[in-house]
């Protein structure tokens, strides 16, 4: 009955995709997991479920992400009400940016490539900057959510001058690999096939406009009816925040959007530098993103309170009005934060049930050597997808994959690349992933719709990556 540890996340994901009721699906999977933890008593399992939800806040990193998620709503409300979004649209049109569907998609991809310091910030900025352009062109929000997601984890793991790289180097150090660890990580990036395929594939989709699967249906709906979201869907940000009108006398200046975003990006580097004692790759990602969004909100409030920020030389809004907007925007993201809490709790339960090690133990022996990297990639995909966490998959697989590579004579960089690719797949495609949730929120999209529409793309990219690992295994 060891296989029963697989049920909680699998049930939650299947129910969410089938019923489109993501809250109840996550709760059902979580209850199933806590019931298994306590020996099968569903009543005691309910009590354990509550304890697991409370335990989410016992992790400082989790709590920072949750506060960050709330403040993101406040930032969105501020820049919407300031007229910064409307001003950015007018400014972008003058520059000739995003005036066509192809241009808007390429711009979304390019911004995702530039902001590689933290995956959550990538999702937020790609959505914040490009949503007004996508809306004006009647492009589905599901497509924007895909660009937010596809340029977050894949880009961060391809340019690991951030917390992702630091985390992997820490795991390598735990295996006694200190000398040459940076070189091993750098070489493994050549074998990080899923990230490479995702980045290149997303650019190809942007240039060609090609779509298939559920995304094609979303595109056809938006073109035929002008409906950028599916009728009856539930976006992860309240409509009154996503469509907040500028305050009277805003002047609709692009700087009201661009300056807070610039402050946020700059503060990420500052945060990583400070928390890493001068080493960017040693900094705390969760601390840095929280500092960044706080700085962005604070700078926006100060700017909007300055004389001349509004029309006729007046201040755009008083600090008390800005605080009210921050609270209103944060309230509009409570639903999304609850989803993140449920996803974190389900991940805790799955780790407590040792689901990851169980899946790895299924590897067994007797596989041909050339097949091993592709198999490690598949296992990484499953673990990260069901847990919604690439970092957990890395922690489970790196201590097994690298000694296995040494024992079987497989190139270590190839095996590490297989682990990294498998983790990125789950971070990109899983409905439990925090970057997927933030992508849905940033694009003001229904979360299940986001997962459904991007799943066909992720599976194709994963299939191409699997073939690449088979070929690499044969050649190395």
Secondary structure by P-SEA (a helix, b strand, c coil): cccccccaaaaaaaaaaaccaaaaaaaaaaaaaaaaaacccaaaaaaaaaaaaaaccccaaaaaaaaaaaaaaaaaaaaaaaaaaaaaaaaaaaacccccaaaaaaaaaaaaaaacccaaaaaaaaaaacaaaaaaacccaaaaaaaaaaacaaaaaaacccaaaaaaaaaaaaaccccaaaaaaaaacccaaaaaaaaaaaaaaaaacccccaaaaaaaaaaacccccccccccccccccccccccccccccccccaaaaaaaaaaaaaaaaaaaccccccccaaaaaaaaaaaaaaaaaaaaacccccccccccccaaaaaaaaaaaaaaaaaaaaaaaaaaaaaaaaaaaaaaaaaaacccccccccaaaaaaaaaaaaaaaaaccaaaaaaaccccaaaaaaaacccaaaaaaaaaaaaaaaaccccccaaaaaaaaaacccaaaaaaaaaaaaaaaaaaaaaaaaaaaaac
